[in-house]
Amino acid sequence: MTARRSRHRSAAYAALALGLAGSLALTGCNSHSSKKSKTSKKSSSSSSKSKKRRIIGGGAAAAGAGTAASRRVPDCFPSTYKVTFSQQSGPDSHVTVKFKNTTSRDCKLYNAPLLRFNNAKSPLPLLQGTPGHLDGTRLTVPAHGYAYAVIPTNSAATKGTEQKSVAIDFMGVSASSVTHGPATVNFAEKRLHLSVGKTKVTNWTSSIHGAQLAAGVGK
């Protein structure tokens, strides 16, 4: 083999080696870039899922808060057509105070109605407890349901004289608070004849019979 041929072969081998090295370097670069791309996609996908979870979780919490708010029972409030009065005569004479919940939602009553007959400065005393010492009665009146309180008038002192009007307040959760009111009922306009003297009123109950028993005029 001549020296010239040997030189040609050495040059060819060197060129081939350079080409292979460049190809390997390019392959490694592409592989590294591909790994980066896949990692980036995974990170983006994870972030997107995390955001979705946060959004879904927030929506569920808001829905729960809305449900809790919808379960809150508002206070009942008086009006001249929601509260009615009637008097029964005889040995167990008494006045019945009847409240009707005319709304489509439940409402709450506390303790007893506050009744001021003939513009009296103080309401009728409570038969069960006093304004400063309440027994904590809370009555939920269903939609379109009723509640009752009774004023015993089965003696000369408790029956007293005929009344012209009454102002009605509903007690609030505390002894000194009231809900909405007062509402005033004019007995002459309604052609009612109610006689009330030195007597007291029972707490609200869900049945007329329960209120009569609490007043001592039921059997």
Secondary structure as the mmCIF struct_conf table of DSSP 4:
data_model
#
loop_
_struct_conf.conf_type_id
_struct_conf.id
_struct_conf.beg_label_comp_id
_struct_conf.beg_label_asym_id
_struct_conf.beg_label_seq_id
_struct_conf.end_label_comp_id
_struct_conf.end_label_asym_id
_struct_conf.end_label_seq_id
HELX_RH_AL_P HELX_RH_AL_P1 ALA A 3 ARG A 71
HELX_LH_PP_P HELX_LH_PP_P1 ARG A 72 PRO A 74
STRN STRN1 ASP A 75 ASP A 75
HELX_LH_PP_P HELX_LH_PP_P2 CYS A 76 CYS A 76
TURN_TY1_P TURN_TY1_P1 THR A 80 LYS A 82
STRN STRN2 VAL A 83 GLN A 88
BEND BEND1 GLY A 90 GLY A 90
TURN_TY1_P TURN_TY1_P2 PRO A 91 ASP A 92
STRN STRN3 HIS A 94 LYS A 100
BEND BEND2 THR A 103 ARG A 105
STRN STRN4 CYS A 107 TYR A 110
BEND BEND3 ASN A 111 ASN A 111
STRN STRN5 PRO A 113 PHE A 117
TURN_TY1_P TURN_TY1_P3 ASN A 118 ASN A 119
BEND BEND4 LYS A 121 SER A 122
HELX_LH_PP_P HELX_LH_PP_P3 PRO A 123 PRO A 125
STRN STRN6 LEU A 126 LEU A 126
BEND BEND5 LEU A 127 GLY A 129
STRN STRN7 THR A 130 THR A 130
TURN_TY1_P TURN_TY1_P4 PRO A 131 GLY A 132
STRN STRN8 HIS A 133 HIS A 133
STRN STRN9 ARG A 138 VAL A 141
HELX_LH_PP_P HELX_LH_PP_P4 PRO A 142 PRO A 142
TURN_TY1_P TURN_TY1_P5 ALA A 143 HIS A 144
STRN STRN10 TYR A 146 PRO A 152
BEND BEND6 SER A 155 SER A 155
HELX_RH_AL_P HELX_RH_AL_P2 ALA A 156 LYS A 159
STRN STRN11 THR A 161 GLN A 163
BEND BEND7 LYS A 164 LYS A 164
STRN STRN12 SER A 165 PHE A 170
STRN STRN13 MET A 171 MET A 171
BEND BEND8 VAL A 173 SER A 174
TURN_TY1_P TURN_TY1_P6 ALA A 175 SER A 176
STRN STRN14 VAL A 178 VAL A 178
BEND BEND9 HIS A 180 HIS A 180
STRN STRN15 ALA A 183 ASN A 186
TURN_TY1_P TURN_TY1_P7 PHE A 187 ARG A 191
STRN STRN16 LEU A 194 VAL A 196
BEND BEND10 LYS A 198 LYS A 198
STRN STRN17 VAL A 201 VAL A 201
HELX_LH_PP_P HELX_LH_PP_P5 THR A 202 TRP A 204
STRN STRN18 THR A 205 THR A 205
BEND BEND11 SER A 206 SER A 207
HELX_RH_AL_P HELX_RH_AL_P3 ILE A 208 ALA A 215
TURN_TY1_P TURN_TY1_P8 GLY A 216 GLY A 216
#
